[in-house]
Each structure stands twice: as structure tokens, then as C-alpha cells.
Amino acid sequence: MAITAAITYYLARRRTAGRYRAAATAAAHAALRDDLTGLGNRTGFHAALAAAVARSRPVAVILINFDGTLTFVGRLGNRALDQLLALAAGRLQHVASAAGGSVFRMRRDEFAVVLDNPADAAGHATRLVAAIAEPTDIHITRHPITVTVTACAGVASFATHADADQRLALIRADRAMRAAKRTGRGHTAVFDPVTMRAHDGPPASRADSLEA
């Protein structure tokens, strides 16, 4: 009887430990995911970039920011924007996966892609922007509304042997994305170390990101 009780206690402890490990794993996974899109979030982005840097491989970061989001919200509302972002996230993931990359939602209307292979990163950025520009059906009334939006992208490469601070990858992609915005809607730009390195540093305030 004592042996039976001991076995029962042991099995109960194992089940409790298993449930605890499963809950801890689920919580850790959720902490890296974006609730709306299911993509990785900003924390997940930095974790993925750190993992890539730890492998001592050059990577490329593509930062994608939607154009005219405030105007879109003013016309169709926040629910429509959420639908648009969720659908765009799926398209971005499809394009990025084909290039061996991962997509992360950085803020409301901004996404980042980490590519383990920086070859043709500019071409991939162009394809990502084109995917966003495809017509999208939004369901906020009885009949779907077809909308077309644009986005700009900035591309930056990062190599551990050349740069000690991995934050420079995102900073430079942000600089390039802003340069693309100045060119016009739907454009991409690649970070130019000759003209932009002097501006390395914390990105400027992104309070304008929803309408930039």
C-alpha cells in the first residue's frame, strides 16, 4: 500500500511538473508574439537578431512602414486597419519565408524582416512592398471594401566582424526607410554607409509614424 501511494505521489508530481513546464513554455512563446498578427513582436525581433549575431553571420534587416495610416483610419476606422495589418502580415510572412526570413511587428503599422542571407535584400524589400500594395478586401460592412495601400522599406546589412552593436542594424534600416519616405510612397532605400553613417544613433521620435 505504501508503494502504491509512493507511485501515485510520484506520478502526480510528474504531471504537475509537466503542466508547469508547458505553461512556462507557452508564456515564453506568447511574450515573443504579436497578438493581432501572430508574428513575432519587437522582443522577438531582438531575440532573433541576437541569435543571428551569435552565429557570426551577416544578416539584413528590412524595416517596412505603411504610408498614410492616419488618413486610412480617418476614412475606415481602427477595425479596418487591424484587418489590413493582419492580412498584410500574412503576405509579408509568405514573401519573407520564401527568402528564408522572419517577419516581426514592431509597432502599429511597422514591420521588420530579418534575413539570414543579405544577398538581394533590396530585391526582397521591393517584393515585400509590392505584396502590401496588392488590393485587399476589408470586411467592415455587409459588403467587402477593396482598398489599396502602400508602404516604404529601408534595408540595412549587419556583420558582427564590422559592427559591435547589433542595434545599429535597426537604426540603419530606420534611416534608410526614412530616406525612402522622402522619395515618395511605395519606395525602398538601402542604407548608404557613405552618406548615412554620420547619422548613426538613436532613431528620431516616431510620433509621426502613422502618417509618415
Backbone torsions as a table, in degrees:
resi	resn	phi	psi	omega
1	MET	NA	-40.3	178.4
2	ALA	-64.4	-37.5	179.0
3	ILE	-65.5	-42.2	178.8
4	THR	-61.2	-43.7	179.7
5	ALA	-63.1	-40.1	-179.9
6	ALA	-65.2	-41.7	179.3
7	ILE	-65.0	-42.8	178.9
8	THR	-60.7	-43.2	179.0
9	TYR	-63.6	-42.8	-179.5
10	TYR	-62.2	-45.2	-179.1
11	LEU	-65.8	-38.3	178.2
12	ALA	-63.8	-41.7	178.1
13	ARG	-62.5	-39.8	179.8
14	ARG	-65.3	-41.8	179.0
15	ARG	-64.5	-40.6	179.1
16	THR	-64.7	-43.4	178.9
17	ALA	-64.0	-38.6	179.2
18	GLY	-65.2	-42.8	177.7
19	ARG	-64.3	-37.9	179.7
20	TYR	-65.6	-43.7	179.3
21	ARG	-64.2	-40.2	179.1
22	ALA	-64.6	-41.5	179.6
23	ALA	-66.1	-40.2	179.6
24	ALA	-65.8	-40.6	178.3
25	THR	-64.5	-42.7	179.1
26	ALA	-64.3	-40.1	179.7
27	ALA	-66.2	-41.1	178.9
28	ALA	-65.1	-39.2	179.0
29	HIS	-65.6	-43.8	-178.8
30	ALA	-64.1	-33.0	-178.6
31	ALA	-66.3	-17.9	-178.5
32	LEU	-104.1	2.0	-175.0
33	ARG	-112.0	150.9	175.0
34	ASP	-90.6	129.8	-174.2
35	ASP	-65.5	-38.3	-174.9
36	LEU	-72.5	-46.8	-170.8
37	THR	-102.0	-18.9	-175.2
38	GLY	80.3	-2.0	177.1
39	LEU	-77.6	173.0	170.5
40	GLY	-65.2	153.4	177.4
41	ASN	-101.3	-168.6	-177.7
42	ARG	-60.8	-40.4	177.7
43	THR	-63.0	-41.1	177.7
44	GLY	-64.3	-36.7	177.6
45	PHE	-60.0	-49.5	-178.2
46	HIS	-65.6	-33.6	176.8
47	ALA	-66.5	-42.4	179.4
48	ALA	-66.4	-39.8	178.9
49	LEU	-66.1	-40.7	178.6
50	ALA	-63.3	-39.0	178.9
51	ALA	-65.1	-40.0	178.3
52	ALA	-65.4	-41.3	179.3
53	VAL	-65.1	-37.1	-180.0
54	ALA	-63.3	-26.0	178.2
55	ARG	-83.9	0.3	178.1
56	SER	57.8	37.8	178.0
57	ARG	-110.5	144.5	173.1
58	PRO	-68.4	141.3	179.5
59	VAL	-130.9	165.8	173.0
60	ALA	-123.1	141.5	175.5
61	VAL	-116.8	129.1	176.6
62	ILE	-115.2	121.5	179.2
63	LEU	-106.2	126.1	-173.7
64	ILE	-120.5	125.7	-179.0
65	ASN	-128.1	129.5	-179.2
66	PHE	-67.2	150.9	177.0
67	ASP	-96.4	139.8	170.7
68	GLY	62.0	38.5	-177.1
69	THR	-67.1	-37.3	179.8
70	LEU	-62.0	-40.2	177.4
71	THR	-63.8	-41.5	178.9
72	PHE	-61.0	-47.5	-179.8
73	VAL	-63.9	-40.6	179.2
74	GLY	-62.7	-29.0	-177.9
75	ARG	-88.7	-40.3	-171.4
76	LEU	-120.6	-15.7	176.8
77	GLY	97.4	169.3	-176.0
78	ASN	-71.2	-32.6	179.6
79	ARG	-64.3	-38.5	177.5
80	ALA	-65.5	-39.0	178.7
81	LEU	-63.8	-41.7	178.6
82	ASP	-59.9	-42.8	177.2
83	GLN	-62.1	-44.1	-179.4
84	LEU	-60.7	-45.4	-178.5
85	LEU	-65.4	-40.3	179.3
86	ALA	-64.5	-42.2	178.8
87	LEU	-68.9	-41.0	178.5
88	ALA	-64.2	-36.0	178.8
89	ALA	-59.6	-41.1	178.1
90	GLY	-63.7	-40.1	178.6
91	ARG	-66.4	-43.0	179.8
92	LEU	-62.3	-41.8	-179.7
93	GLN	-63.8	-38.8	179.6
94	HIS	-63.1	-46.6	-178.9
95	VAL	-67.7	-44.0	-177.6
96	ALA	-66.6	-39.6	-179.3
97	SER	-61.4	-36.6	179.0
98	ALA	-63.7	-23.5	178.9
99	ALA	-100.4	7.7	-179.2
100	GLY	75.6	25.2	-177.8
101	GLY	-109.9	171.0	178.5
102	SER	-126.0	144.5	-176.8
103	VAL	-110.6	143.8	-179.6
104	PHE	-136.0	142.1	174.3
105	ARG	-92.0	117.1	-173.2
106	MET	-90.1	-38.6	177.2
107	ARG	-155.9	-169.7	-167.9
108	ARG	-50.5	-53.3	-175.5
109	ASP	-121.1	31.5	-176.4
110	GLU	-132.7	135.9	-179.8
111	PHE	-127.6	156.4	175.8
112	ALA	-130.8	146.1	177.1
113	VAL	-122.0	133.7	174.9
114	VAL	-108.6	120.9	178.7
115	LEU	-109.7	123.5	177.9
116	ASP	-67.7	-26.5	178.5
117	ASN	-114.6	109.0	-175.7
118	PRO	-74.8	-3.6	179.4
119	ALA	-60.8	131.6	179.6
120	ASP	59.1	32.8	177.6
121	ALA	-61.8	-36.2	178.8
122	ALA	-63.9	-39.8	177.3
123	GLY	-64.3	-40.6	177.5
124	HIS	-64.3	-39.3	178.4
125	ALA	-61.2	-41.6	178.0
126	THR	-61.6	-41.0	179.6
127	ARG	-68.8	-35.6	177.7
128	LEU	-65.6	-43.7	178.8
129	VAL	-64.8	-39.2	178.3
130	ALA	-64.5	-35.6	178.9
131	ALA	-63.9	-39.7	178.6
132	ILE	-65.5	-36.1	-175.5
133	ALA	-74.9	-6.4	177.8
134	GLU	-67.2	142.7	178.5
135	PRO	-55.8	140.3	-176.4
136	THR	-129.8	133.5	176.9
137	ASP	-88.8	122.5	177.8
138	ILE	-107.1	132.1	-176.9
139	HIS	-108.4	90.9	176.6
140	ILE	-123.5	-5.0	174.9
141	THR	-132.6	-173.9	179.7
142	ARG	-63.4	-29.0	-179.3
143	HIS	-115.4	137.5	-179.4
144	PRO	-63.7	147.6	176.5
145	ILE	-111.3	124.5	179.0
146	THR	-88.8	124.7	-179.7
147	VAL	-123.4	154.2	175.3
148	THR	-131.0	123.7	-179.8
149	VAL	-124.3	166.6	177.4
150	THR	-125.7	168.1	177.7
151	ALA	-149.9	159.0	174.8
152	CYS	-114.9	153.9	-177.5
153	ALA	-134.9	143.5	173.3
154	GLY	-119.2	140.1	-175.4
155	VAL	-120.3	135.3	175.6
156	ALA	-144.0	138.7	175.5
157	SER	-98.9	154.0	-178.2
158	PHE	-141.7	132.1	177.9
159	ALA	-131.2	129.6	-175.9
160	THR	-63.4	-29.7	-178.1
161	HIS	-73.8	-16.7	-178.1
162	ALA	-105.9	-28.6	-175.8
163	ASP	-130.2	130.5	-177.8
164	ALA	-85.1	-26.9	-173.3
165	ASP	-105.1	112.3	-177.5
166	GLN	-67.2	-18.2	178.0
167	ARG	-63.5	-21.2	179.6
168	LEU	-62.3	-28.5	-179.7
169	ALA	-60.4	-47.3	-179.9
170	LEU	-71.8	-39.3	179.6
171	ILE	-60.3	-44.0	-178.0
172	ARG	-71.6	-37.0	175.7
173	ALA	-63.4	-36.6	177.1
174	ASP	-64.8	-42.0	177.6
175	ARG	-60.9	-44.4	-179.4
176	ALA	-65.6	-40.1	179.4
177	MET	-63.0	-39.6	177.9
178	ARG	-66.1	-35.3	175.7
179	ALA	-64.6	-39.2	177.3
180	ALA	-64.0	-40.3	178.7
181	LYS	-60.6	-38.5	-179.5
182	ARG	-67.9	-26.2	177.3
183	THR	-73.1	-38.0	179.6
184	GLY	146.4	172.5	-178.4
185	ARG	-65.8	143.9	174.9
186	GLY	76.7	17.9	-177.5
187	HIS	-102.5	162.3	173.2
188	THR	-126.0	155.6	177.4
189	ALA	-146.9	147.7	178.1
190	VAL	-106.3	135.9	178.9
191	PHE	-57.7	127.9	-179.7
192	ASP	-106.1	110.6	-176.7
193	PRO	-63.6	-22.3	-179.6
194	VAL	-75.2	-45.6	-174.8
195	THR	-94.5	-19.9	-173.6
196	MET	-112.7	-14.7	-176.2
197	ARG	-60.2	-31.1	-180.0
198	ALA	-63.8	-17.1	-178.0
199	HIS	-98.8	6.4	178.0
200	ASP	-57.2	136.6	-178.5
201	GLY	154.7	-178.3	-179.3
202	PRO	-58.6	136.5	178.5
203	PRO	-59.6	151.6	177.3
204	ALA	-65.1	165.5	179.3
205	SER	-53.6	137.5	-177.8
206	ARG	-102.8	27.4	-180.0
207	ALA	-61.8	-22.2	-178.2
208	ASP	-93.6	6.8	-169.3
209	SER	-63.8	-25.2	-176.8
210	LEU	-76.8	-14.5	-178.9
211	GLU	-126.6	-2.6	-173.6
212	ALA	-60.2	NA	NA
